[in-house]
Amino acid sequence: RLEEFLKKEVDLELSTLPDFEERVIDFSEVEQLMNSINTIPAPCAPVINPQAPNAATGTSLRVCWGLFSDDTVECYQLCYKPVSIERHSDEQAEHMLKVKETYCTITNLLPNTQYEFWVSALNASGTSPPSERAVYVTAPSPPIIKSKKIRSCENAALVCWESGDINPVDSYMVEL
């Protein structure tokens, strides 16, 4: 039976032609509404954390910040510059880094130097206002011991050193 059925010619033409209207539909309002739904707002300003203990070496600083909102953020823009009373064009230059995380370790800094940091958040809609500025300080360089001036006796020792830092150091710790 199947063989007989397959041998028959089947007419697949429709007896009546369907009438389709050519109508142009205006989707501009719907498109505008969809775009307004999908648009994310520019993020709020991040909050930069104060310097944490042990977050500095003589040549590096670890800077951390956060957001107090659930904004969508693609990356952060971290800016910094050395804090100086005197205005030297090379030293006062602002540096900018793009960072994905909410922290960054900056290297190649000067020892015992204050740096001012601020951060902005970025997403597809724009850039947030900058955070408040925070001042971080790198650790001092180790002092240079003047070996020719060392004196000792049975109950005492005299050790002299000089600071290798441009800025004054608050205190030293001598370990025996």
C-alpha positions as a printed NumPy array, in Angstrom:
array([[ 0.   ,  0.   ,  0.   ],
       [ 2.797,  2.366,  0.799],
       [ 4.348,  1.701, -2.557],
       [ 1.067,  2.504, -4.313],
       [ 0.614,  5.689, -2.299],
       [ 4.124,  6.923, -3.131],
       [ 3.514,  6.348, -6.846],
       [ 0.534,  8.708, -6.844],
       [ 1.12 , 12.307, -7.767],
       [ 0.01 , 14.655, -5.07 ],
       [-1.141, 18.173, -5.879],
       [ 0.158, 20.536, -3.182],
       [-1.264, 23.731, -4.606],
       [-3.714, 25.609, -2.451],
       [-7.042, 26.179, -4.033],
       [-7.249, 29.794, -2.846],
       [-4.438, 32.249, -2.508],
       [-4.171, 33.813,  0.925],
       [-4.564, 37.571,  1.086],
       [-1.806, 39.179,  3.126],
       [-2.009, 42.803,  3.98 ],
       [ 1.134, 44.794,  3.535],
       [ 1.106, 46.722,  6.736],
       [ 4.067, 48.665,  8.207],
       [ 4.114, 48.534, 11.975],
       [ 5.727, 51.409, 13.901],
       [ 7.929, 49.945, 16.635],
       [ 9.635, 53.231, 17.597],
       [ 7.72 , 53.586, 20.88 ],
       [ 8.399, 49.961, 21.821],
       [12.069, 50.335, 20.87 ],
       [12.359, 53.488, 22.977],
       [10.739, 51.732, 25.93 ],
       [13.045, 48.711, 25.559],
       [16.118, 50.975, 25.411],
       [15.04 , 52.78 , 28.567],
       [14.608, 49.449, 30.365],
       [18.012, 48.125, 29.28 ],
       [19.932, 51.302, 30.103],
       [21.944, 51.07 , 33.294],
       [22.731, 54.249, 35.194],
       [26.252, 55.577, 35.589],
       [27.755, 54.32 , 38.869],
       [27.954, 56.305, 42.1  ],
       [31.303, 57.519, 43.413],
       [33.419, 54.788, 45.041],
       [34.695, 55.172, 48.593],
       [38.471, 54.951, 48.958],
       [39.713, 53.242, 52.13 ],
       [42.32 , 54.804, 54.413],
       [45.784, 53.257, 54.306],
       [45.828, 49.865, 56.016],
       [48.691, 48.77 , 58.288],
       [51.43 , 46.884, 56.421],
       [50.059, 48.092, 53.059],
       [53.284, 49.888, 52.136],
       [56.881, 49.144, 51.323],
       [59.56 , 51.651, 50.463],
       [58.549, 51.574, 46.801],
       [54.942, 50.322, 46.71 ],
       [51.466, 50.934, 48.142],
       [48.335, 48.765, 48.161],
       [45.234, 50.918, 47.713],
       [41.696, 49.574, 48.343],
       [38.231, 51.028, 47.737],
       [34.611, 49.91 , 47.593],
       [31.084, 50.804, 46.491],
       [28.166, 51.394, 48.831],
       [25.654, 50.623, 46.107],
       [24.891, 47.72 , 43.803],
       [25.964, 49.64 , 40.69 ],
       [27.131, 47.785, 37.616],
       [30.843, 48.53 , 37.169],
       [33.031, 47.402, 34.266],
       [36.289, 48.825, 35.611],
       [37.796, 51.492, 37.845],
       [40.062, 54.397, 37.054],
       [42.646, 54.908, 39.819],
       [44.501, 58.236, 39.793],
       [47.386, 59.319, 41.996],
       [50.108, 61.9  , 42.372],
       [52.791, 62.661, 44.94 ],
       [51.918, 65.237, 47.598],
       [54.524, 67.96 , 47.573],
       [54.754, 71.496, 48.939],
       [57.072, 72.434, 46.09 ],
       [55.628, 72.13 , 42.603],
       [57.958, 70.087, 40.416],
       [56.392, 69.372, 37.033],
       [57.789, 65.817, 36.784],
       [56.936, 64.859, 40.363],
       [53.468, 66.44 , 40.3  ],
       [52.314, 64.539, 37.221],
       [49.074, 62.654, 37.729],
       [49.12 , 58.955, 36.943],
       [46.08 , 56.932, 35.907],
       [45.504, 53.161, 35.914],
       [42.502, 51.121, 34.713],
       [41.732, 48.35 , 37.197],
       [39.104, 45.566, 37.215],
       [39.279, 44.839, 40.977],
       [38.574, 47.061, 43.997],
       [42.254, 47.157, 44.927],
       [45.58 , 47.86 , 43.26 ],
       [49.268, 47.688, 44.21 ],
       [51.207, 50.613, 42.794],
       [54.957, 50.089, 42.389],
       [58.008, 52.195, 41.488],
       [57.207, 54.851, 44.095],
       [59.615, 56.947, 46.141],
       [60.349, 55.875, 49.738],
       [58.894, 57.872, 52.655],
       [56.698, 59.906, 50.307],
       [53.035, 60.881, 50.556],
       [50.79 , 60.114, 47.596],
       [47.254, 61.309, 47.008],
       [44.813, 58.754, 45.521],
       [41.287, 58.968, 44.124],
       [39.174, 56.534, 42.104],
       [36.183, 56.595, 39.706],
       [33.931, 53.747, 38.557],
       [33.097, 53.208, 34.866],
       [30.356, 51.343, 33.019],
       [28.68 , 51.557, 29.59 ],
       [26.6  , 54.569, 30.666],
       [29.504, 56.681, 31.872],
       [31.953, 57.522, 34.624],
       [31.11 , 58.133, 38.264],
       [32.227, 61.218, 40.131],
       [35.66 , 60.715, 41.729],
       [35.948, 59.451, 45.286],
       [37.241, 61.613, 48.1  ],
       [41.031, 61.867, 47.973],
       [43.085, 59.76 , 50.383],
       [46.726, 60.23 , 51.304],
       [48.953, 57.143, 51.587],
       [52.627, 57.095, 52.628],
       [55.355, 54.724, 51.456],
       [57.668, 53.211, 54.078],
       [61.034, 54.884, 54.696],
       [64.212, 53.465, 53.209],
       [66.363, 51.491, 55.645],
       [68.975, 53.712, 57.321],
       [72.611, 53.498, 56.275],
       [74.845, 52.414, 59.181],
       [78.095, 54.349, 59.421],
       [80.42 , 51.447, 60.13 ],
       [83.455, 53.696, 60.746],
       [81.68 , 55.41 , 63.659],
       [80.655, 52.248, 65.525],
       [82.14 , 52.06 , 69.031],
       [81.672, 49.414, 71.669],
       [82.8  , 48.467, 75.124],
       [81.894, 45.757, 77.609],
       [78.455, 47.132, 78.551],
       [77.517, 49.438, 75.67 ],
       [77.662, 50.063, 71.972],
       [77.405, 53.218, 69.899],
       [75.865, 52.759, 66.472],
       [75.466, 55.719, 64.11 ],
       [73.377, 55.833, 60.969],
       [71.94 , 58.298, 58.53 ],
       [68.589, 58.313, 56.839],
       [68.556, 57.649, 53.129],
       [65.237, 59.497, 52.887],
       [64.559, 62.986, 51.633],
       [61.647, 63.476, 54.052],
       [62.26 , 63.246, 57.816],
       [61.609, 59.907, 59.525],
       [59.522, 59.917, 62.74 ],
       [61.453, 57.253, 64.616],
       [63.773, 54.272, 64.309],
       [63.662, 50.878, 65.98 ],
       [67.027, 49.349, 66.902],
       [67.099, 45.588, 67.342],
       [69.947, 43.738, 68.976]])
